Amino acid sequence: MSKEERDEKSIEKEAKPGKPKFKVSGGRLIIEHKKIAEKMKNIKHKIVIMSGKGGVGKTTVAVNLAFALAWKGYQVGILDADIHGPDVPKMLGVEGQHPMGGPMGIFPVIGPLNIKVMSMELLLKDSKTPIIWRGPLKMRVIEQFLSDVVWTALDFLICDLPPGTGDEPLSIMQLIPDLDGIIIVTTPQDVALLDVRKAIMMAKQLNVRVLGVIENMAGFICPHCGNKTYIFGLGGGEEAAKEMNVPFLGRLPLDMRIREVSDQGKPFIVEHTDSEAAKSFMQIVEKIEEELGIKS
């Protein structure tokens, strides 16, 4: 009997009625959930976007990666698992809309480029309502997002997590079956890179694959002269990826037009197709395809 089989039998033996049942699969300790498995079975690739700390532009990167994948012709969904700061609907232009429910479950809102969207913000009375919850309630909501939302057939489900290595990242990594891996977003400066290493170590301890690191805000492009200034430095994300022996997916410049169109809920790569940032997003998508063995 292999070590994995022994671990699985030990965990199943310790499971108690009425409590979550765990199993070991591919070296990962995951929570068994039949409804989640059923809802996820028609999604080809499931990718988590996370960061070690806040303020690195993780949600902006997650949304624009979803846009880039959809622009290439993929069927894409995005799950906003940031319960306390659900900003994905704003960036996708679906703020204020509400999902529809039916016998099959909850149907996500449809955004630009036919991207399916689910977020806590879509369930609130208004955008000023705060979520003041502790960990168990947050895990229950994430569980429902995965088990009750009718995603239908998707090529990619992008899951945007809150920063750090707390409840939400742990829940997502243990609840999603056949998770392809995580992508970590950082900025080049040392203080951000300290937390990148923690995020990578969390993934490794949970036996979740790190698909790569993205270095965001790597140089500010002046809107007047086009010159680039490296406000936060350059190369830190790539250096951290090499140090931790994970792929480096690329770097994105700090372009104020990304902020402008994100505030308007429009796809940056469609509005500014020829920009350096749009080309960088598409190149990163190509590297993700390579990591997943997809021939485009």
C-alpha positions, 0 to 999 in steps of 0.5 A, a space after each residue: 500500500 502506498 503512503 498516499 493510500 495509507 494517508 487516505 484510509 487514515 483520514 477517512 477512518 477519523 472522519 466523523 458523521 456531520 463533519 467534512 470528509 477529507 481525502 488525499 488526491 495527488 498529494 493534496 488534502 482536499 475536502 470531498 464535496 459531491 455537489 462541488 465535484 458535479 458543478 466543476 466537472 465541465 470546467 476544463 481548467 481552474 486557476 487561482 490568482 493570489 498575492 502575498 499582500 494587498 496593493 499589488 493589483 491582483 484583482 486587476 490582473 485577474 480580471 484582465 487575464 480573464 478578458 485576455 483568455 476570452 479574447 482568444 476565444 475561450 469560454 471563461 468564468 471568474 469567481 470573486 472569492 474576496 468576500 470583504 472586498 469584492 471588486 470584480 463586478 466593478 471592473 467587469 461592468 456588472 456592478 448592481 446586477 444580481 444573479 438569477 436562481 432556479 432549480 439547478 442552482 444560481 446562474 452567474 451574471 454575464 459580463 463583457 466577452 461573455 464572461 460569467 461572473 459570481 461575486 459577493 457584491 452581486 448578492 448585496 443590497 448595495 455596494 456600501 454594505 460591509 461584510 462583517 464575518 468570521 472565518 466559518 461563515 466565509 468558508 460556507 459562502 465559498 463552498 456555496 459559490 462552488 457547489 450552487 453556481 451553475 457555471 456550465 461548460 467552461 474552458 477556464 474558471 479564474 478564481 480571484 482571492 483576497 491577499 494573504 494566506 488565510 481562510 479564503 485561499 485555504 478553503 479554495 485550495 482544499 475545495 476545488 477538485 482538479 485545481 490546475 494551480 495558482 498564479 501569484 501576482 507581485 510588484 518588484 519591490 522587496 517588501 512585496 517579494 517577502 510575501 510572495 515567498 510565503 504564498 509559494 510556500 503555502 501552495 507547496 505545503 498544500 501540494 498545489 502547483 504554482 503555475 507562475 509569478 507575474 510581476 505587476 507595475 514593472 515600470 510606469 509608462 508616461 502618458 505624455 512622452 511614452 518613457 518608462 520609469 521604474 518606480 517600484 524597481 524591476 526584476 524582483 518578481 522574476 528573481 523570486 520565481 527563480 529563487 523558489 524554483 517556479 515559472 516566471 510568466 512575465 511582467 506588466 507595466 503600470 499604465 494609467 489606462 488600465 485603471 481608467 478602463 477598469 473603473 469603466 468596466 471595459 476590457 483593456 485589451 479590447 480598448 487598447 489592443 496595441 498597447 505594451 500592457 495589452 501585448 504583455 497580457 496576451 504573452 502571459 496567457 500564451 505562457 499559461 497555455 504552455 504551462 497547461 499543455 494547451 496548443 493554441 
